Amino acid sequence: MSNKTRVMICDDSAVMRSILTKVLTFEDDLHIVYQAEHGRDAIDHLDAARPDIIIVDVEMPVLNGIETVRAIRRRTRTLPIVMFSSLTSKGADATFEALIAGANDFATKPTGQVQVSDAVDAVRRDLIAKVRCLTQQIRIPAPQPSEQPATTATPPATPAATNETPPSKPGTRTPSIQTRRPAPRTPARQPISKPPARSERRTPAPRIEKKEAPKKRERGSTRRQKPAQIVAIASSTGGPKALNAVLTRLPADFPVPVVIVQHMPRVFTAQLAERLNASCRLHVREGFHDAVVKPGEVWIAPGDFHMEIARVGTQLRLKVNQDPPENAVRPAADPLFRTVAKCFGDAALGVVLTGMGKDGLAGAEALQDLGGRVIVQDEATCAVWGMPRVVEEAGLADAVYPIDQIGFEITNRVRPAAVGQPAVAHST
């Protein structure tokens, strides 16, 4: 049993505990070590149970899910936490609070199933892959520059620290935190075209040799790069926090549109748009069919719908559809990236942030084939280094950056003359 993943369940509903038990005991590599009826019960048994991951209900008596996450994070930053949330506006809002408090991801409770077996299947589809991914690949992101380094006796970053207000000048950059970066084990990357410089330079990660280099084109080209006219972003596990870190660093006069795919159900994408709109200088909205896209606007794909862009006369418009899922998800980043590449060619910029799976890989290839550029988040600051990894290892990433630098680099690439040279990437 020692080689099994130890799972703690925390849910006040006996029915949901039963469903989770059926789901987890079906998997040979998972073992339930304790079933807590509320957050206080979970905290009291945390040391004895020694779980590798904990699944926490959002709405509970005695100690709710948000307070439970905060209590766990005061004790440890490394225990993966998955919120088990209902598909309601209230459930989505509470889930976002839990993500801000330090939860790693969430799974949705089954709705509308008459048979228990159907509910079990629905939970299994949404939950099992996340449990395995988080326990095998979880990386705790380095604190933002405004945060204090955490210890087991120090509470995690507060929302104020996470949603810090970006500097008034986009060219001003705080130094990235190097101490938490693990020893590099990724394939080498070519440096970007010009040795970047800013008011505060950061030391590039050590170079390592790459045994296989499946490059589509040589990076580090000396040709002049065209300013991007649109930014397309893909994110998944850990994405809400990463998106906040990126978008809050974009200036109010950001001159091009931003289109985003975040893997989430419908009600959650609406909540995500509202929360990002409240913390960012730009107008952030959930996308809808035939919406006119203008410079300085941010559009997030609605849950359960692919989002694409198209030119209609002189206008740029969103197109949403329910075509089959790609990479087992809908919305998926690949359809968006493909249409961005088609409409903008070498004036397109793709950004791939934290997440598991390979969504964005085919889209990144489409962008590069038509002259566009792609940058990705680095391993050290990803919750799960899956989506950025496959893009980087395929030789499709123009550069790799920690999350606190990506917003500034996006700004540089859409208006380089106004901001100055690009920031230092993790060139390898």
RATACOR-V802452 format. One record per residue. N is the residue number from 1. RES is the residue in one small letter. SS is DSSP state (~ for helix, > for strand, _ for the rest). PSI is psi in whole degrees, 0 to 359 (999 if undefined). D_CENTER is the distance of its C-alpha to the mean C-alpha in Angstrom with 2 decimals. Layout:
<<N	RES	SS	PSI	D_CENTER> <N	RES	SS	PSI	D_CENTER>>
//
This chain:
<<1	m	_	345	32.36> <2	s	_	335	31.08> <3	n	_	4	28.80> <4	k	_	152	27.10> <5	t	>	125	23.86> <6	r	>	120	25.09> <7	v	>	132	23.49> <8	m	>	136	24.39> <9	i	>	136	24.39> <10	c	>	101	24.64> <11	d	_	133	25.79> <12	d	_	348	28.98> <13	s	_	121	29.65> <14	a	~	327	31.94> <15	v	~	314	31.07> <16	m	~	323	27.31> <17	r	~	322	28.16> <18	s	~	318	30.45> <19	i	~	314	27.88> <20	l	~	322	25.34> <21	t	~	316	28.28> <22	k	~	319	29.26> <23	v	~	312	25.79> <24	l	~	322	25.38> <25	t	~	343	29.01> <26	f	_	338	28.94> <27	e	_	126	26.65> <28	d	_	335	28.76> <29	d	_	4	26.17> <30	l	>	144	25.26> <31	h	>	125	27.65> <32	i	>	122	27.72> <33	v	>	339	29.12> <34	y	>	146	29.39> <35	q	>	108	29.07> <36	a	>	145	28.85> <37	e	_	348	30.07> <38	h	_	176	28.24> <39	g	~	320	26.19> <40	r	~	321	29.30> <41	d	~	317	30.42> <42	a	~	314	27.20> <43	i	~	318	27.42> <44	d	~	333	31.13> <45	h	_	10	30.62> <46	l	~	314	27.57> <47	d	~	318	29.78> <48	a	~	322	32.11> <49	a	~	328	29.59> <50	r	_	56	27.37> <51	p	_	153	24.39> <52	d	_	340	21.68> <53	i	>	151	19.30> <54	i	>	134	19.99> <55	i	>	120	19.39> <56	v	>	127	20.09> <57	d	>	152	21.43> <58	v	_	310	20.53> <59	e	_	110	24.12> <60	m	_	154	26.77> <61	p	_	173	30.08> <62	v	_	297	31.05> <63	l	_	113	27.52> <64	n	_	178	24.66> <65	g	~	319	21.13> <66	i	~	312	19.81> <67	e	~	327	22.77> <68	t	~	316	22.45> <69	v	~	315	18.94> <70	r	~	320	20.39> <71	a	~	320	23.43> <72	i	~	317	21.63> <73	r	~	338	19.59> <74	r	~	339	22.97> <75	r	~	325	24.14> <76	t	_	142	21.33> <77	r	_	349	17.84> <78	t	_	347	17.47> <79	l	_	117	18.19> <80	p	>	138	15.26> <81	i	>	127	15.36> <82	v	>	123	14.57> <83	m	>	140	15.71> <84	f	>	102	18.17> <85	s	>	150	18.27> <86	s	_	152	20.64> <87	l	_	64	19.94> <88	t	_	163	21.54> <89	s	~	318	20.86> <90	k	~	317	21.89> <91	g	~	321	19.75> <92	a	~	318	16.59> <93	d	~	315	17.55> <94	a	~	325	18.26> <95	t	~	320	15.03> <96	f	~	323	13.14> <97	e	~	321	15.77> <98	a	~	322	15.13> <99	l	~	319	11.41> <100	i	~	322	12.76> <101	a	~	344	15.52> <102	g	_	3	13.55> <103	a	_	151	12.72> <104	n	_	325	10.06> <105	d	>	181	9.74> <106	f	>	156	12.37> <107	a	>	152	14.93> <108	t	>	142	17.39> <109	k	_	148	21.09> <110	p	_	141	23.50> <111	t	_	141	25.42> <112	g	_	357	28.57> <113	q	_	131	29.52> <114	v	_	318	33.23> <115	q	_	141	33.47> <116	v	~	323	31.86> <117	s	~	324	31.23> <118	d	~	320	29.12> <119	a	~	319	27.03> <120	v	~	316	26.67> <121	d	~	320	25.55> <122	a	~	317	22.93> <123	v	~	319	21.45> <124	r	~	317	21.74> <125	r	~	322	19.76> <126	d	~	332	16.77> <127	l	~	316	17.05> <128	i	~	314	18.57> <129	a	~	323	16.00> <130	k	~	319	13.38> <131	v	~	313	16.20> <132	r	~	316	17.16> <133	c	~	316	13.87> <134	l	~	324	13.15> <135	t	~	337	16.78> <136	q	~	328	17.07> <137	q	~	1	14.06> <138	i	_	134	12.64> <139	r	_	128	12.28> <140	i	_	117	12.65> <141	p	_	147	11.23> <142	a	_	148	14.32> <143	p	_	148	15.55> <144	q	_	161	15.29> <145	p	_	332	18.75> <146	s	_	353	20.05> <147	e	_	155	19.33> <148	q	_	142	21.94> <149	p	_	135	21.28> <150	a	_	150	21.05> <151	t	_	179	23.57> <152	t	_	344	24.43> <153	a	_	3	26.74> <154	t	_	133	24.48> <155	p	_	156	22.23> <156	p	_	175	18.51> <157	a	_	141	17.48> <158	t	_	163	18.63> <159	p	~	326	16.89> <160	a	~	323	19.15> <161	a	~	322	17.89> <162	t	~	319	14.20> <163	n	_	45	15.03> <164	e	_	149	17.58> <165	t	_	129	19.52> <166	p	_	159	19.14> <167	p	_	152	22.40> <168	s	_	333	24.88> <169	k	_	120	25.18> <170	p	_	335	22.19> <171	g	_	350	23.96> <172	t	_	127	23.97> <173	r	_	133	21.44> <174	t	_	150	21.24> <175	p	_	141	21.52> <176	s	_	160	18.56> <177	i	_	117	18.98> <178	q	_	338	20.30> <179	t	_	334	21.69> <180	r	_	355	18.71> <181	r	_	124	18.01> <182	p	_	167	19.37> <183	a	_	132	22.10> <184	p	_	136	20.91> <185	r	_	17	21.12> <186	t	_	159	19.39> <187	p	_	153	21.48> <188	a	_	152	22.82> <189	r	_	147	21.63> <190	q	_	149	24.15> <191	p	_	157	24.28> <192	i	_	170	23.64> <193	s	_	319	26.85> <194	k	_	138	28.06> <195	p	_	109	27.88> <196	p	_	157	25.72> <197	a	_	142	27.10> <198	r	_	182	26.32> <199	s	_	331	28.00> <200	e	_	113	26.22> <201	r	_	148	25.60> <202	r	_	150	23.48> <203	t	_	126	24.75> <204	p	_	154	23.11> <205	a	_	152	22.05> <206	p	_	144	25.06> <207	r	_	143	25.84> <208	i	_	152	26.30> <209	e	_	145	28.11> <210	k	_	121	26.53> <211	k	_	322	28.75> <212	e	_	132	27.49> <213	a	_	86	26.13> <214	p	_	69	25.37> <215	k	_	138	25.16> <216	k	_	325	25.46> <217	r	_	160	26.85> <218	e	_	124	27.65> <219	r	_	159	25.15> <220	g	_	15	26.84> <221	s	_	148	29.14> <222	t	_	356	31.45> <223	r	_	150	31.43> <224	r	_	132	30.38> <225	q	_	132	26.92> <226	k	_	137	26.96> <227	p	_	138	24.89> <228	a	_	143	21.98> <229	q	_	356	22.84> <230	i	>	151	19.49> <231	v	>	125	15.79> <232	a	>	128	13.52> <233	i	>	138	9.71> <234	a	>	136	7.66> <235	s	>	159	4.07> <236	s	_	244	4.34> <237	t	_	125	4.90> <238	g	_	2	3.93> <239	g	~	317	2.02> <240	p	~	316	5.79> <241	k	~	320	6.79> <242	a	~	318	5.24> <243	l	~	320	6.65> <244	n	~	318	9.58> <245	a	~	324	10.21> <246	v	~	308	10.46> <247	l	~	328	12.41> <248	t	_	349	14.69> <249	r	_	2	15.92> <250	l	_	137	17.15> <251	p	_	161	20.88> <252	a	_	333	22.67> <253	d	_	28	24.55> <254	f	_	127	21.64> <255	p	_	1	23.67> <256	v	_	162	21.57> <257	p	>	156	19.40> <258	v	>	129	15.61> <259	v	>	137	14.34> <260	i	>	139	10.87> <261	v	>	119	9.84> <262	q	>	127	7.26> <263	h	_	105	8.64> <264	m	_	154	10.74> <265	p	_	169	14.52> <266	r	~	307	16.66> <267	v	~	332	17.43> <268	f	~	325	13.88> <269	t	~	326	12.96> <270	a	~	317	16.17> <271	q	~	320	15.41> <272	l	~	315	12.04> <273	a	~	317	14.15> <274	e	~	316	16.86> <275	r	~	317	15.02> <276	l	~	324	13.46> <277	n	~	324	16.95> <278	a	~	333	18.58> <279	s	~	349	16.81> <280	c	_	163	16.79> <281	r	_	343	19.89> <282	l	_	162	19.13> <283	h	>	116	19.73> <284	v	>	129	16.64> <285	r	>	158	17.60> <286	e	>	137	16.80> <287	g	_	155	18.32> <288	f	_	162	21.67> <289	h	_	133	24.19> <290	d	_	13	26.21> <291	a	_	136	24.49> <292	v	>	126	25.71> <293	v	>	126	23.08> <294	k	_	161	24.28> <295	p	_	143	23.40> <296	g	_	3	21.39> <297	e	>	151	19.73> <298	v	>	126	16.09> <299	w	>	132	15.74> <300	i	>	131	13.07> <301	a	_	134	14.06> <302	p	_	143	15.82> <303	g	_	141	15.03> <304	d	_	11	17.36> <305	f	_	133	18.19> <306	h	>	147	17.44> <307	m	>	132	17.52> <308	e	>	170	19.53> <309	i	>	155	21.54> <310	a	>	150	25.27> <311	r	>	126	28.10> <312	v	>	100	30.78> <313	g	_	237	33.72> <314	t	_	1	32.65> <315	q	>	155	29.56> <316	l	>	126	25.96> <317	r	>	153	24.89> <318	l	>	145	22.06> <319	k	>	125	22.95> <320	v	>	147	21.37> <321	n	>	168	22.62> <322	q	_	45	22.44> <323	d	_	163	23.15> <324	p	_	148	22.44> <325	p	_	149	18.91> <326	e	>	139	17.71> <327	n	_	31	16.03> <328	a	_	18	16.78> <329	v	>	152	14.43> <330	r	_	114	15.36> <331	p	_	153	13.96> <332	a	_	152	13.19> <333	a	~	328	12.21> <334	d	~	314	15.45> <335	p	~	320	17.88> <336	l	~	312	16.40> <337	f	~	321	16.39> <338	r	~	316	19.90> <339	t	~	328	21.34> <340	v	~	317	19.95> <341	a	~	317	21.65> <342	k	~	320	24.75> <343	c	~	330	25.10> <344	f	~	345	24.36> <345	g	~	235	25.01> <346	d	~	4	25.03> <347	a	~	16	23.95> <348	a	>	145	20.39> <349	l	>	121	17.31> <350	g	>	146	14.20> <351	v	>	125	10.91> <352	v	>	117	8.50> <353	l	_	185	5.24> <354	t	_	144	4.00> <355	g	>	156	5.32> <356	m	_	157	9.01> <357	g	_	196	11.73> <358	k	_	16	12.93> <359	d	_	134	11.90> <360	g	_	343	12.34> <361	l	~	306	15.06> <362	a	~	324	18.00> <363	g	~	322	16.77> <364	a	~	322	16.44> <365	e	~	319	19.94> <366	a	~	319	21.23> <367	l	~	312	20.09> <368	q	~	322	21.77> <369	d	~	329	24.82> <370	l	_	16	25.52> <371	g	_	358	25.10> <372	g	_	171	21.63> <373	r	>	154	19.36> <374	v	>	132	15.86> <375	i	>	153	14.00> <376	v	>	159	11.10> <377	q	>	145	9.29> <378	d	_	165	11.70> <379	e	~	320	11.98> <380	a	~	330	13.14> <381	t	~	4	10.20> <382	c	_	143	7.49> <383	a	_	315	7.35> <384	v	_	120	8.18> <385	w	>	71	9.56> <386	g	_	296	10.29> <387	m	~	312	9.33> <388	p	~	325	9.99> <389	r	~	312	12.95> <390	v	~	327	14.71> <391	v	~	316	14.64> <392	e	~	315	15.98> <393	e	~	337	18.47> <394	a	_	359	19.75> <395	g	_	21	20.79> <396	l	_	352	18.82> <397	a	_	125	16.91> <398	d	_	326	19.07> <399	a	>	162	17.57> <400	v	>	132	14.92> <401	y	>	150	13.90> <402	p	_	156	12.57> <403	i	~	327	9.99> <404	d	~	352	13.10> <405	q	~	346	14.86> <406	i	~	319	12.71> <407	g	~	318	13.85> <408	f	~	319	17.36> <409	e	~	323	17.36> <410	i	~	313	16.33> <411	t	~	318	19.24> <412	n	~	321	21.51> <413	r	~	344	20.98> <414	v	~	340	21.85> <415	r	_	67	24.87> <416	p	~	327	25.86> <417	a	~	329	29.41> <418	a	~	335	28.51> <419	v	~	326	26.14> <420	g	_	195	27.54> <421	q	_	158	26.46> <422	p	_	159	22.89> <423	a	_	166	21.37> <424	v	_	124	21.70> <425	a	_	172	19.11> <426	h	_	75	18.87> <427	s	_	138	21.66> <428	t	_	999	23.05>>
//
